[in-house]
């Protein structure tokens, strides 16, 4: 493999969770939607929030960051968190980031008014069943105190923002991880803010089961959001994702090299970064030739194995790994029947339900429809069949509460 530091230092491809690629291709419609939302906000016209769902590695986090940057550049107040599943942690992140969002606005007059509004919310004493509960950010708070405080905070902030033709945009990654209490609170707040004509919008991203999670939390959630499925890029966009940064850095791919890269990447943005990086490093010619792509494929697969698959395999318990292996053997990367998985494991569906539920909680699989499960990571089944990882590997310490 070519080992030229001066060339590798210029490598424009760098896979990583949430790392923005050199070219954000195939997401023009989503950027246009955000641009339109901002324009409507400035005109005091209401809109819906947006929910993006899709497998791992399709660029949901990168898209959220790009949308936040766009909204911020047009003087919207924006906050972004990653849901963790702990109610107190998620509430703390929401209070913190919404407060920070107010300090980032360019208008000093608006920042001062928002600071006063936030200070008033932090000093309010709430009454629950006759008992006074003083809101204090330095002390633990009951869930209902957090709920009321968050609603008051968002209402106070958005009222001030509306006076300045602005709005509050809350971007939440891994939204399917948020626990029921703060999730239900946020959905209810967006519903009420819409009824009162206040510009508050949730822009969320998560796994394919996210729309169902929101509807389960609040039945009216399906009417509050525009739902968008984020998937693979088509061949033209994938080719642009490879070629445009390569050309910008002075070493494009030959036509047959580009065709092969599009084929092996399957249009997944994370794969494009991994295969692009490996081919760039393997090349000793300009343009990069098909031979460099062929030479680099094992290195790209190793990068994907380490970055996407091995760490996730290690999160599963031994029963969970056997369940994953059965899924791969039955359907590869297509949805598998839960009853057929149980039969392959020599058990009843009830006996393997705890392993299935554990894998779902860990975000390794999801249920696309009743009675079926599928991997959340593209080509996870192919990895299991190809690499045959041992089900006796050490855990990485991130097991769920259900084995």
VOPAGU-2260 file (C-alpha; in pm, 1 decimal, decimal comma):
REM VOPAGU-2260
SITE   aa  ch    i         X         Y         Z
SITE  UNK   A    0       0,0       0,0       0,0
SITE  UNK   A    1     139,7     340,7     -93,1
SITE  UNK   A    2     282,1     513,4     215,7
SITE  UNK   A    3     348,4     872,0     112,3
SITE  UNK   A    4     287,6    1108,1     409,6
SITE  UNK   A    5     271,1    1417,8     190,0
SITE  UNK   A    6     -11,6    1262,1     -11,3
SITE  UNK   A    7    -195,8    1092,0     275,2
SITE  UNK   A    8    -195,3    1416,6     472,4
SITE  UNK   A    9    -415,2    1561,2     199,7
SITE  UNK   A   10    -663,6    1274,4     206,2
SITE  UNK   A   11   -1009,0    1437,4     185,6
SITE  UNK   A   12   -1189,9    1122,0     300,0
SITE  UNK   A   13   -1210,9    1058,2     671,8
SITE  UNK   A   14   -1480,6     827,8     814,0
SITE  UNK   A   15   -1607,6     900,2    1162,6
SITE  UNK   A   16   -1932,1     925,0    1356,1
SITE  UNK   A   17   -2088,8    1263,3    1283,0
SITE  UNK   A   18   -1782,7    1388,7    1093,2
SITE  UNK   A   19   -1892,6    1607,8     806,0
SITE  UNK   A   20   -1776,2    1476,3     467,1
SITE  UNK   A   21   -1603,8    1715,0     226,7
SITE  UNK   A   22   -1919,4    1718,4      13,9
SITE  UNK   A   23   -2273,9    1685,0     150,9
SITE  UNK   A   24   -2437,1    1525,5    -152,2
SITE  UNK   A   25   -2790,6    1400,1    -204,4
SITE  UNK   A   26   -2943,8    1608,7      73,9
SITE  UNK   A   27   -3036,9    1918,5    -124,7
SITE  UNK   A   28   -3411,5    1874,1     -67,2
SITE  UNK   A   29   -3360,9    1858,7     309,1
SITE  UNK   A   30   -3156,1    2178,6     304,9
SITE  UNK   A   31   -3424,3    2344,1      91,6
SITE  UNK   A   32   -3689,2    2237,6     343,0
SITE  UNK   A   33   -3496,3    2397,7     627,8
SITE  UNK   A   34   -3443,9    2713,5     424,2
SITE  UNK   A   35   -3818,7    2729,4     362,6
SITE  UNK   A   36   -3897,1    2673,2     732,8
SITE  UNK   A   37   -3671,2    2961,0     829,7
SITE  UNK   A   38   -3832,9    3187,8     569,8
SITE  UNK   A   39   -4177,6    3101,1     706,2
SITE  UNK   A   40   -4060,2    3168,1    1061,5
SITE  UNK   A   41   -3942,5    3515,3     964,3
SITE  UNK   A   42   -4292,5    3581,9     823,4
SITE  UNK   A   43   -4459,9    3450,5    1143,2
SITE  UNK   A   44   -4598,1    3151,6     951,4
SITE  UNK   A   45   -4608,2    2815,4    1131,0
SITE  UNK   A   46   -4462,1    2486,2    1010,4
SITE  UNK   A   47   -4410,8    2130,8    1131,1
SITE  UNK   A   48   -4103,0    1976,9    1286,1
SITE  UNK   A   49   -3904,9    1718,8    1090,0
SITE  UNK   A   50   -3812,8    1362,8    1182,9
SITE  UNK   A   51   -3534,6    1182,8     995,3
SITE  UNK   A   52   -3502,3     806,7    1035,8
SITE  UNK   A   53   -3265,7     552,9     887,9
SITE  UNK   A   54   -2994,7     296,5     946,5
SITE  UNK   A   55   -2655,8     370,0    1097,0
SITE  UNK   A   56   -2403,4     520,1     858,2
SITE  UNK   A   57   -2645,6     703,8     629,2
SITE  UNK   A   58   -2546,1    1050,3     749,2
SITE  UNK   A   59   -2829,2    1149,8     984,0
SITE  UNK   A   60   -2598,6    1322,0    1233,9
SITE  UNK   A   61   -2410,4    1504,9     960,1
SITE  UNK   A   62   -2740,5    1620,9     813,3
SITE  UNK   A   63   -2862,9    1752,2    1150,8
SITE  UNK   A   64   -2542,5    1952,3    1192,3
SITE  UNK   A   65   -2574,9    2098,3     841,9
SITE  UNK   A   66   -2938,2    2193,9     903,1
SITE  UNK   A   67   -2848,6    2356,5    1234,5
SITE  UNK   A   68   -2572,3    2556,7    1070,4
SITE  UNK   A   69   -2814,0    2674,6     803,0
SITE  UNK   A   70   -3076,8    2785,9    1056,6
SITE  UNK   A   71   -2816,2    2955,6    1276,3
SITE  UNK   A   72   -2674,4    3144,6     979,8
SITE  UNK   A   73   -3017,9    3299,7     929,4
SITE  UNK   A   74   -3045,6    3428,1    1288,4
SITE  UNK   A   75   -3256,4    3143,4    1427,3
SITE  UNK   A   76   -3189,3    3027,2    1784,3
SITE  UNK   A   77   -3068,8    2667,5    1757,4
SITE  UNK   A   78   -2986,7    2402,9    2016,7
SITE  UNK   A   79   -2863,3    2049,4    1957,9
SITE  UNK   A   80   -2840,2    1751,1    2193,0
SITE  UNK   A   81   -2793,5    1376,2    2166,4
SITE  UNK   A   82   -3052,6    1184,4    2367,5
SITE  UNK   A   83   -2901,8     944,4    2619,3
SITE  UNK   A   84   -3204,3     775,6    2772,4
SITE  UNK   A   85   -3158,8     911,9    3123,9
SITE  UNK   A   86   -3438,8    1160,8    3201,8
SITE  UNK   A   87   -3231,2    1386,5    3427,4
SITE  UNK   A   88   -2937,2    1390,2    3185,9
SITE  UNK   A   89   -3160,4    1469,6    2888,7
SITE  UNK   A   90   -3345,1    1744,8    3075,6
SITE  UNK   A   91   -3016,5    1898,7    3188,8
SITE  UNK   A   92   -2888,7    1894,5    2830,0
SITE  UNK   A   93   -3208,0    2061,3    2706,5
SITE  UNK   A   94   -3194,5    2340,6    2966,3
SITE  UNK   A   95   -2824,6    2396,5    2904,6
SITE  UNK   A   96   -2834,5    2401,6    2524,7
SITE  UNK   A   97   -3148,2    2615,8    2497,7
SITE  UNK   A   98   -2988,6    2868,3    2732,0
SITE  UNK   A   99   -2669,8    2865,0    2523,7
SITE  UNK   A  100   -2874,0    2910,2    2206,4
SITE  UNK   A  101   -2997,1    3242,8    2339,6
SITE  UNK   A  102   -2639,7    3364,2    2396,1
SITE  UNK   A  103   -2531,9    3286,5    2037,9
SITE  UNK   A  104   -2777,6    3521,6    1868,2
SITE  UNK   A  105   -2621,9    3825,1    1697,5
SITE  UNK   A  106   -2866,5    4083,2    1838,1
SITE  UNK   A  107   -2746,9    4214,2    2175,4
SITE  UNK   A  108   -3094,3    4354,4    2244,6
SITE  UNK   A  109   -3250,7    4012,8    2187,7
SITE  UNK   A  110   -2985,2    3836,9    2396,2
SITE  UNK   A  111   -3057,9    4070,2    2689,1
SITE  UNK   A  112   -3433,6    4012,3    2667,1
SITE  UNK   A  113   -3384,9    3636,6    2646,1
SITE  UNK   A  114   -3150,8    3642,1    2945,0
SITE  UNK   A  115   -3421,1    3816,6    3148,2
SITE  UNK   A  116   -3684,4    3566,5    3034,5
SITE  UNK   A  117   -3460,8    3271,1    3125,4
SITE  UNK   A  118   -3378,2    3421,2    3464,9
SITE  UNK   A  119   -3749,6    3462,6    3538,7
SITE  UNK   A  120   -3815,4    3097,8    3456,5
SITE  UNK   A  121   -3530,2    2984,0    3682,6
SITE  UNK   A  122   -3673,1    3178,7    3975,2
SITE  UNK   A  123   -4032,6    3055,5    3948,5
SITE  UNK   A  124   -4178,8    2849,1    4232,7
SITE  UNK   A  125   -4415,2    2576,6    4110,8
SITE  UNK   A  126   -4702,7    2439,5    4317,1
SITE  UNK   A  127   -4779,9    2068,9    4304,6
SITE  UNK   A  128   -5069,3    1935,7    4507,8
SITE  UNK   A  129   -5038,3    2220,6    4754,8
SITE  UNK   A  130   -4665,2    2172,5    4809,5
SITE  UNK   A  131   -4432,3    2445,6    4689,6
SITE  UNK   A  132   -4137,7    2328,1    4479,8
SITE  UNK   A  133   -3882,1    2597,2    4402,0
SITE  UNK   A  134   -3708,9    2549,8    4069,2
SITE  UNK   A  135   -3335,0    2547,6    4137,6
SITE  UNK   A  136   -3090,2    2441,1    3869,1
SITE  UNK   A  137   -2838,0    2334,3    4136,5
SITE  UNK   A  138   -3063,5    2072,8    4298,4
SITE  UNK   A  139   -3226,8    1752,5    4169,2
SITE  UNK   A  140   -3579,6    1809,8    4039,5
SITE  UNK   A  141   -3880,4    1581,8    4011,5
SITE  UNK   A  142   -3987,7    1489,1    3661,3
SITE  UNK   A  143   -4297,2    1706,3    3671,6
SITE  UNK   A  144   -4087,5    2004,1    3783,0
SITE  UNK   A  145   -3857,8    1949,1    3486,8
SITE  UNK   A  146   -4156,2    1921,9    3255,7
SITE  UNK   A  147   -4313,4    2248,7    3373,0
SITE  UNK   A  148   -3982,5    2431,2    3375,4
SITE  UNK   A  149   -3899,5    2319,6    3019,7
SITE  UNK   A  150   -4239,5    2428,0    2892,9
SITE  UNK   A  151   -4207,7    2766,6    3060,6
SITE  UNK   A  152   -3854,7    2808,4    2928,3
SITE  UNK   A  153   -3949,2    2729,3    2567,2
SITE  UNK   A  154   -4263,1    2942,2    2583,9
SITE  UNK   A  155   -4075,5    3241,6    2728,1
SITE  UNK   A  156   -3789,7    3212,9    2479,6
SITE  UNK   A  157   -4008,8    3168,7    2172,3
SITE  UNK   A  158   -4228,6    3464,3    2265,8
SITE  UNK   A  159   -3923,3    3688,6    2266,6
SITE  UNK   A  160   -3786,1    3532,3    1949,2
SITE  UNK   A  161   -4112,6    3583,2    1764,7
SITE  UNK   A  162   -4096,4    3956,4    1836,7
SITE  UNK   A  163   -3765,5    3955,9    1650,9
SITE  UNK   A  164   -3887,6    3743,3    1357,0
SITE  UNK   A  165   -3690,8    3444,7    1485,8
SITE  UNK   A  166   -3767,6    3102,5    1630,4
SITE  UNK   A  167   -3626,6    2818,2    1838,4
SITE  UNK   A  168   -3506,6    2509,1    1651,9
SITE  UNK   A  169   -3420,6    2208,0    1868,6
SITE  UNK   A  170   -3209,7    1941,6    1694,5
SITE  UNK   A  171   -3205,7    1602,2    1869,4
SITE  UNK   A  172   -2991,0    1310,9    1755,8
SITE  UNK   A  173   -3061,6     949,5    1859,8
SITE  UNK   A  174   -3412,2    1060,1    1950,5
SITE  UNK   A  175   -3532,0     700,2    1982,7
SITE  UNK   A  176   -3308,6     675,9    2292,2
SITE  UNK   A  177   -3493,8     948,2    2485,0
SITE  UNK   A  178   -3696,7     813,3    2774,3
SITE  UNK   A  179   -4072,7     844,1    2771,5
SITE  UNK   A  180   -4109,8    1134,2    3017,4
SITE  UNK   A  181   -3895,8    1402,0    2847,1
SITE  UNK   A  182   -3995,2    1272,8    2502,3
SITE  UNK   A  183   -4365,0    1307,1    2578,1
SITE  UNK   A  184   -4304,2    1649,3    2730,5
SITE  UNK   A  185   -4125,8    1775,6    2418,2
SITE  UNK   A  186   -4394,9    1647,3    2184,2
SITE  UNK   A  187   -4663,9    1808,4    2399,9
SITE  UNK   A  188   -4471,8    2137,3    2405,8
SITE  UNK   A  189   -4439,3    2146,4    2027,7
SITE  UNK   A  190   -4812,7    2074,9    2002,8
SITE  UNK   A  191   -4904,3    2358,7    2239,4
SITE  UNK   A  192   -4657,8    2606,7    2089,9
SITE  UNK   A  193   -4815,7    2542,7    1750,7
SITE  UNK   A  194   -5160,9    2606,0    1892,1
SITE  UNK   A  195   -5039,1    2937,3    2033,4
SITE  UNK   A  196   -4858,4    3040,1    1715,7
SITE  UNK   A  197   -4511,6    3026,4    1870,7
SITE  UNK   A  198   -4212,5    2922,7    1654,5
SITE  UNK   A  199   -4070,0    2613,7    1825,9
SITE  UNK   A  200   -3965,0    2315,6    1615,0
SITE  UNK   A  201   -3811,0    1978,5    1692,8
SITE  UNK   A  202   -3580,0    1843,9    1422,3
SITE  UNK   A  203   -3504,6    1487,1    1525,6
SITE  UNK   A  204   -3306,3    1195,6    1388,7
SITE  UNK   A  205   -3290,6     831,2    1484,3
SITE  UNK   A  206   -3323,9     469,4    1383,7
SITE  UNK   A  207   -3600,4     338,1    1156,2
SITE  UNK   A  208   -3824,4     264,5    1455,6
SITE  UNK   A  209   -3831,8     633,4    1557,9
SITE  UNK   A  210   -4167,4     726,4    1394,6
SITE  UNK   A  211   -4336,3     441,8    1582,9
SITE  UNK   A  212   -4171,9     548,4    1908,0
SITE  UNK   A  213   -4309,4     902,0    1871,0
SITE  UNK   A  214   -4661,0     783,4    1786,4
SITE  UNK   A  215   -4655,2     551,4    2084,8
SITE  UNK   A  216   -4559,5     843,4    2309,6
SITE  UNK   A  217   -4830,9    1077,8    2177,3
SITE  UNK   A  218   -5086,7     964,0    1921,1
SITE  UNK   A  219   -5099,5    1310,3    1762,3
SITE  UNK   A  220   -4722,5    1305,3    1696,5
SITE  UNK   A  221   -4785,4    1178,4    1344,3
SITE  UNK   A  222   -4950,6    1512,6    1262,0
SITE  UNK   A  223   -4685,2    1731,7    1425,3
SITE  UNK   A  224   -4391,4    1625,6    1207,9
SITE  UNK   A  225   -4286,2    1575,7     852,5
SITE  UNK   A  226   -4133,3    1227,9     842,5
SITE  UNK   A  227   -3838,9    1158,0     612,5
SITE  UNK   A  228   -3658,9     829,7     560,6
SITE  UNK   A  229   -3285,3     877,5     504,8
SITE  UNK   A  230   -3124,9     595,8     308,1
SITE  UNK   A  231   -2857,2     515,8      55,3
SITE  UNK   A  232   -2745,9     770,5    -201,1
SITE  UNK   A  233   -2825,7     691,7    -563,0
SITE  UNK   A  234   -2537,4     610,0    -795,9
SITE  UNK   A  235   -2505,6     966,1    -927,1
SITE  UNK   A  236   -2486,6    1118,5    -579,2
SITE  UNK   A  237   -2249,3     846,5    -456,9
SITE  UNK   A  238   -2021,1     911,5    -754,7
SITE  UNK   A  239   -2023,4    1282,6    -671,9
SITE  UNK   A  240   -1942,2    1201,7    -309,9
SITE  UNK   A  241   -1626,1    1026,1    -429,6
SITE  UNK   A  242   -1524,7    1237,6    -725,4
SITE  UNK   A  243   -1590,9    1595,1    -616,5
SITE  UNK   A  244   -1355,6    1598,0    -314,2
SITE  UNK   A  245   -1096,4    1396,2    -506,9
SITE  UNK   A  246   -1099,9    1647,0    -790,9
SITE  UNK   A  247   -1085,8    1939,3    -548,2
SITE  UNK   A  248    -770,5    1789,8    -399,6
SITE  UNK   A  249    -603,4    1734,0    -735,8
SITE  UNK   A  250    -634,2    1358,2    -780,3
SITE  UNK   A  251    -965,1    1240,7    -935,5
SITE  UNK   A  252   -1068,2     878,9    -985,6
SITE  UNK   A  253   -1061,5     718,4   -1329,0
SITE  UNK   A  254   -1399,9     621,0   -1471,6
SITE  UNK   A  255   -1363,9     249,7   -1399,2
SITE  UNK   A  256   -1223,2     317,9   -1051,6
SITE  UNK   A  257   -1518,9     543,9    -974,8
SITE  UNK   A  258   -1766,6     285,5   -1098,8
SITE  UNK   A  259   -1616,4      20,4    -872,9
SITE  UNK   A  260   -1617,0     252,7    -571,2
SITE  UNK   A  261   -1985,0     329,6    -623,8
SITE  UNK   A  262   -2057,2     -43,9    -645,3
SITE  UNK   A  263   -1875,7    -149,5    -329,2
SITE  UNK   A  264   -1996,5     143,8    -119,4
SITE  UNK   A  265   -2365,8      68,1    -182,8
SITE  UNK   A  266   -2435,3     441,8    -156,7
SITE  UNK   A  267   -2384,4     458,3     221,8
SITE  UNK   A  268   -2207,9     784,8     317,4
SITE  UNK   A  269   -1994,0     618,3     586,5
SITE  UNK   A  270   -1885,1     354,7     333,5
SITE  UNK   A  271   -1799,2     626,6      81,9
SITE  UNK   A  272   -1562,8     782,6     333,8
SITE  UNK   A  273   -1400,1     447,7     419,8
SITE  UNK   A  274   -1353,3     329,5      60,9
SITE  UNK   A  275   -1250,3     675,5     -58,6
SITE  UNK   A  276    -987,3     704,7     215,6
SITE  UNK   A  277    -841,9     360,5     142,4
SITE  UNK   A  278    -831,1     410,9    -236,0
SITE  UNK   A  279    -670,1     753,3    -197,1
SITE  UNK   A  280    -398,3     609,9      28,6
SITE  UNK   A  281    -334,0     318,3    -208,2
SITE  UNK   A  282    -295,8     534,5    -518,2
SITE  UNK   A  283      40,6     628,5    -663,6
SITE  UNK   A  284     -95,7     775,9    -985,0
SITE  UNK   A  285    -311,3    1060,6   -1110,2
SITE  UNK   A  286    -590,6     982,3   -1172,6
SITE  UNK   A  287    -645,8     707,9    -914,1
SITE  UNK   A  288    -684,4     383,3   -1106,1
SITE  UNK   A  289    -901,0      74,4   -1065,4
SITE  UNK   A  290    -594,2    -120,1    -948,4
SITE  UNK   A  291    -564,3     110,8    -645,2
SITE  UNK   A  292    -929,7      52,2    -560,3
SITE  UNK   A  293    -883,6    -324,9    -581,2
SITE  UNK   A  294    -569,0    -307,3    -366,9
SITE  UNK   A  295    -739,8     -91,6    -106,9
SITE  UNK   A  296   -1065,7    -283,4     -60,4
SITE  UNK   A  297    -934,7    -505,6     224,0
SITE  UNK   A  298    -821,4    -193,5     410,7
SITE  UNK   A  299   -1162,2     -29,7     364,1
SITE  UNK   A  300   -1339,2    -342,4     489,2
SITE  UNK   A  301   -1107,1    -352,3     790,7
SITE  UNK   A  302   -1194,4      12,5     864,5
SITE  UNK   A  303   -1565,1     -67,9     844,9
SITE  UNK   A  304   -1525,8    -381,0    1056,1
SITE  UNK   A  305   -1355,8    -179,3    1328,2
SITE  UNK   A  306   -1566,3     135,3    1299,7
SITE  UNK   A  307   -1911,2     -13,2    1251,9
SITE  UNK   A  308   -1930,5    -382,3    1331,3
SITE  UNK   A  309   -1683,6    -518,4    1587,9
SITE  UNK   A  310   -1768,6    -265,2    1859,2
SITE  UNK   A  311   -2138,5    -332,5    1817,2
SITE  UNK   A  312   -2087,3    -707,7    1826,7
SITE  UNK   A  313   -1903,8    -664,3    2157,5
SITE  UNK   A  314   -2202,2    -483,9    2309,8
SITE  UNK   A  315   -2422,2    -792,1    2284,3
SITE  UNK   A  316   -2436,9   -1069,7    2542,5
SITE  UNK   A  317   -2362,7   -1427,3    2436,9
SITE  UNK   A  318   -2736,2   -1503,8    2381,8
SITE  UNK   A  319   -2762,7   -1179,8    2188,4
SITE  UNK   A  320   -2472,6   -1274,8    1962,4
SITE  UNK   A  321   -2630,6   -1609,6    1888,8
SITE  UNK   A  322   -2951,8   -1428,0    1802,0
SITE  UNK   A  323   -2760,8   -1194,7    1566,4
SITE  UNK   A  324   -2588,5   -1490,4    1401,9
SITE  UNK   A  325   -2921,2   -1663,8    1345,1
SITE  UNK   A  326   -3055,4   -1345,0    1183,9
SITE  UNK   A  327   -2757,0   -1331,6     948,7
SITE  UNK   A  328   -2789,6   -1698,9     855,7
SITE  UNK   A  329   -3161,0   -1670,1     785,3
SITE  UNK   A  330   -3192,7   -1340,1     603,4
SITE  UNK   A  331   -2847,4   -1192,8     558,8
SITE  UNK   A  332   -2922,9    -821,9     577,7
SITE  UNK   A  333   -3294,6    -853,2     504,7
SITE  UNK   A  334   -3560,6    -867,5     779,2
SITE  UNK   A  335   -3584,9   -1202,4     958,2
SITE  UNK   A  336   -3887,2   -1372,9    1111,2
SITE  UNK   A  337   -3864,3   -1386,6    1490,2
SITE  UNK   A  338   -4033,9   -1726,5    1495,2
SITE  UNK   A  339   -3783,2   -1863,2    1243,8
SITE  UNK   A  340   -3494,5   -1726,8    1450,1
SITE  UNK   A  341   -3631,1   -1906,5    1755,9
SITE  UNK   A  342   -3661,1   -2233,0    1561,5
SITE  UNK   A  343   -3302,5   -2204,7    1438,6
SITE  UNK   A  344   -3187,2   -2153,3    1797,1
SITE  UNK   A  345   -3393,1   -2454,4    1911,3
SITE  UNK   A  346   -3610,0   -2244,1    2140,6
SITE  UNK   A  347   -3956,0   -2095,7    2159,6
SITE  UNK   A  348   -4013,4   -1728,2    2069,3
SITE  UNK   A  349   -4074,7   -1655,2    2435,9
SITE  UNK   A  350   -3742,5   -1806,9    2538,4
SITE  UNK   A  351   -3545,9   -1576,4    2305,5
SITE  UNK   A  352   -3757,5   -1264,9    2358,8
SITE  UNK   A  353   -3523,3   -1130,8    2629,2
SITE  UNK   A  354   -3224,7   -1154,8    2394,9
SITE  UNK   A  355   -3425,0    -980,4    2121,6
SITE  UNK   A  356   -3539,8    -703,0    2353,9
SITE  UNK   A  357   -3182,4    -654,8    2477,4
SITE  UNK   A  358   -3056,6    -611,6    2120,2
SITE  UNK   A  359   -3332,9    -361,0    2044,9
SITE  UNK   A  360   -3245,5    -160,0    2357,3
SITE  UNK   A  361   -2881,4    -161,5    2252,3
SITE  UNK   A  362   -2979,1     -21,5    1911,8
SITE  UNK   A  363   -2837,7    -321,9    1723,7
SITE  UNK   A  364   -3165,9    -437,1    1570,8
SITE  UNK   A  365   -3515,4    -297,4    1524,8
SITE  UNK   A  366   -3856,3    -428,1    1428,3
SITE  UNK   A  367   -3962,3    -302,5    1082,5
SITE  UNK   A  368   -4295,9    -481,3    1118,7
SITE  UNK   A  369   -4470,0    -717,0    1358,6
SITE  UNK   A  370   -4290,7   -1049,4    1388,5
SITE  UNK   A  371   -3973,5    -940,2    1209,9
SITE  UNK   A  372   -3639,9    -790,1    1306,3
SITE  UNK   A  373   -3360,1    -630,6    1105,6
SITE  UNK   A  374   -3010,3    -495,3    1166,1
SITE  UNK   A  375   -2969,1    -123,1    1230,3
SITE  UNK   A  376   -2624,9    -124,5    1066,2
SITE  UNK   A  377   -2596,9    -179,8     688,7
SITE  UNK   A  378   -2428,3    -510,2     593,9
SITE  UNK   A  379   -2406,2    -628,9     956,8
SITE  UNK   A  380   -2530,4    -968,0     842,7
SITE  UNK   A  381   -2259,3    -985,7     578,9
SITE  UNK   A  382   -1996,9    -903,9     843,6
SITE  UNK   A  383   -2120,7   -1179,7    1075,1
SITE  UNK   A  384   -2117,8   -1440,9     797,6
SITE  UNK   A  385   -1782,2   -1325,3     658,7
SITE  UNK   A  386   -1589,6   -1264,0     979,4
SITE  UNK   A  387   -1763,1   -1527,7    1193,7
SITE  UNK   A  388   -1686,2   -1334,9    1516,2
SITE  UNK   A  389   -1676,0   -1546,5    1830,8
SITE  UNK   A  390   -1977,3   -1530,8    2060,0
SITE  UNK   A  391   -1735,2   -1565,9    2351,9
SITE  UNK   A  392   -1561,5   -1229,8    2308,5
SITE  UNK   A  393   -1540,9   -1012,1    2618,0
SITE  UNK   A  394   -1820,2    -763,5    2670,3
SITE  UNK   A  395   -1731,8    -395,3    2638,9
SITE  UNK   A  396   -1920,3    -299,3    2953,8
SITE  UNK   A  397   -2225,2    -152,9    2781,3
SITE  UNK   A  398   -2474,2    -433,5    2829,4
SITE  UNK   A  399   -2838,2    -349,1    2865,6
SITE  UNK   A  400   -3035,4    -428,7    3179,8
SITE  UNK   A  401   -3203,2    -717,5    3001,2
SITE  UNK   A  402   -2990,8   -1017,3    2902,2
